[in-house]
Amino acid sequence: MARSLKTLFRQLIELLPFGRDIFLVIRKNRVSISYRGKFDNYQMAAAASHKTAEYDIINKTKDENIDEEAKKLEADIHDYEYPLMFWLNNLLADNKSLLELGGSIGHLYYKSKQYALHPEGISWTIAELPAAVTLGTKIASSKGITNLTFFNSDEFATAKSADIFVTAGTIQYMQPTLWELLSSLEHMPNHVLINYLPAHRTLSYWTLQNLRLCEVPYRVYSARELEEKMTSLGFNLVDSWESPRRLDIPFHEDLTIESYKGYYFRQR
């Protein structure tokens, strides 16, 4: 009965002008992630944040529960990770070095080690925020793992050359674009894998993502622009995929996206 009344209440609200937007505003404090506003750049979004705009606060809380976080590294693969794992499994057979931007404390490394073959001598390097670097290094050391290393993502341009570049759910939080980040490297990777990227078909914009502990600037890429920029860098698009996830921004219906994107680009 209570559920029926809630459903009816929502349906009535959505009949009003801007009804869905009103519902999203009412609901935002009851869900773990919500969005608000459209901004031209990172700085404008950060200035409008009602909380700390420091994403690393999430990593700092993980350090307080290191045993629990270590157990999560053994979690099953999510549906949206299968395309990435498919290509990663294929590429790891012939490539020995991998650079990951935003790998947290090593989730992709540990998952791929369970489900894909890590060739002997592979080097896996993760660029992350300071708290994640500290925790990831601590966990890898406790497991006796020597081929997984971490460094501060602020020093991304200093990364050693790698055959494969991977990023999943990260570049939307960063001020530089993907193509700017890749261009900053001394040597361009041969393969680029991107997963779980919020991408509108044509529009590019910033919004604010509310993660309860923080409210951070969040970029939605233009899929068309990203593909054009990667082509200009000398890459061919080998594959792309979509993962169901809706992004709604109250009072900005034109900015709604229905799914997140994934890509595999290869150097020509």
N, C-alpha and C positions, 0 to 999 in steps of 0.2 A: 504493500500500500504506500509506504513512504517513498519507495523508488518510483512508483507511478506518479506520485505528486511532484517529485523532483523533475521527472521527465516532462510532465505537463507544464510546470513552471518554466522550464527552459524553452519549450515550444512557444509558449505565450510571449516570452521575452523576445524571441527571435522573430516574431511577427511585427515587432515595433521597428520604426526607422532606426538603423544602426543596432538592431536587436542583438545580432550575433556578436558585435563588438562589445556591447554592454555585458553580455554573458561572459566573454573572455576576460574582461576586467574584473568581474565579480569572482570568477573562478581562479584567478592567478595565484592567490594565496593558498590555494588548496592543492596545487600541483607542484611538482619539483622543478619544472622548467616552464617559463613563460617569456613573452617578448613584448616590447613596447617601443614605439617611436621609429621614425625614419630619419637618418642623419647622413650628411654628405661625407663625413670622414670619421676616423677613429677618435680624434681629439674632441669633436663635438659630442659624440656618443658618451665618451668617458666623463665629460663635464656635466652631462645630464643624469649620471648614475646617482641613485638614491642610497647606494651602499658602497662598500669598497669595490673598486674596479680591478682588483688584483686577483687574478685567477689562481695564483700559486697558493692562496689560502687553503684551497681544497687539498693540495698536496701536503701541506703542513699538518692538516688533520689526519691524513693517512699515516704519517710518521708516528702518531700517537697510538696507532693500532697496527703495528707492523706485522704481527702474527696473522691477523685477520686479512690484511692486504696480501700477504704471501700466499694464503690459501686461495684467494681469488684468481691467482695466476694460473691455477689448474682448472679454471672454468671451461665449460663447453663453448664451442664456436657459435656465435649468433648467426641468424639467417643472413643478415646484411654483410657478414664477413666471408661468406663462401666464395663469391667471385674473386675477391682479393686473394684468398688462400689458394684458389685454383691457379691463378697466374704466378703467385709466389712459389708454389710448389714446382711449377714448370721452370721458372727462371733460376731457382736455387741450384738446379742440377748442373748448370754451366757457368755460374757466376759465384765468386768467392767473397765479395765485399758488398755490404749493404749499409746505407745511411738512412736512418729513420728520423723524421722530424715530428716530435711530439709523441713519442712512444710511451709516455707515462713512466711506469717503473719496469716496463718490459713485457707488457701483456702480449703483444703480437709475437715477440721472440719466443716466449714460453708456449703459447698456443701452437705456433707453427712447428715447434720442436716436437709436440705431441702428434701432430697430424701430417707433417711434411718432413721430408728428409733434409737434415742439415748436413751438407757435405763437409768432409773433413777439412779443417783449415779455414772455415768461414769466419769472417770478421763482421760483427753486427754492432754498429755504433748508433746511439740515440742522442739527439739534441733535445734538451728539455729545460724547463724552468728549474731554478736552483734547488728547491725542496724535493722535486722529483729526482733530480740527479743524485742528491744525497741518499734518499731512500732506495732508489734503484740500485745504486752501487753497493749499499749495505746488504740488500737481499741477495744480489748476485754473488757477493763475497761469501755470504753464509752458506750458499749452495755450492761453492767451489767452482763457479763458472768464470772462465777467464777470457772467453771470446765475445762477451757482451760488455760494452763500455758506454759511459755517459759523459756528456759535456754540456756546458751552458748554451742554450739556444741563442743567446745574445752574441755568441761567437760563431754563429753558423757559417759565415763566410770562410772561416779558417779550417773547416772540415776537410779531412783527407779525401782524395778521390775515391769514388765507389762505383761499382758496376750498376747497382740498383738503388734507386731512391724511392722511399715509401713514406706516405703521410696519410693518416686516417683520423678524421675528426679534429684536426688541429689548425690548419691554415686559416680557417674562418675567424680565429681569435687574434691573428697576427696583423700588424700594420703593413709590412711589405706584402706584395702579391706573390703568388707562387712563382710567376715568371721572373720577378725581381730577385727572389731568393735563389732560384736556380742560376740566374745570371751572375750572382755574386760569388759562385764557386769557381775555383781555379780550373777545375775539369768538370765538364758536364757529364752526368751519368748516362749510361746507355739505355736504361729502362726507368720509366717513371710510373709508379702505381699510386693512385689517389683513391681514397674511399671515404664514404660518409661525408660528402661535401654538400652544403646547402647551395643550390644553384638555380636561379631563375632562368627561364629560357633566354631572355634578352636583357633584363635589368640587373644592375649592380648597385648595392646600397649597404649601409650599415644600420643595425638596430641594436637594442640592448637586450641581452639575455639574462633573465633572473634565475639564479641558481641557489636561491635562499641564502647561502653564506656570502654570496657576492652578486653583483649585477655588472656584467662585463660587456664591452663592445663586441659585436658579432657581425661579421661580414657575410653577406649573401652574394656569391659570385654570379656574373653573367656567364652562362654556359657557352654562349656564342663567342664572347670575348676570350674566355679561357682557351677554347679550342683554337682560335685564330692566333693567340699569343704563343701557344705551344708550337704551332706550325711554323711561326716566324723564328722560333728558336732552333728549328731543325728537327722537330719530332713529327712522326706520323702517328695518327690515332689508330691503334690496333683494336681496341674494344672499349665499350662503355656500358654501364648498367645503372639501374635505379633501385633504390631501397625505399619502400613505403615509409614515409614520415612526413606529416603535415606541419608546416610552419605558418602560423596565423599571427598577424600583428593587428591589434584592434584599430579600427578606423583606417586601415590601409588594405582593403580587400584586393587591390590590384597587385599587391606584393606577395600574396599567398603562394606558397609552393606546396605541391602534393607529395613530392618524394625527393630524396637526396641522391646525389650522383656519385658514380665511381668511374675511373678511367685507367686505361693502360696506354701509355705513349712509349714509342720506341724511336731511338735516334735513326735518322735516315743514313 
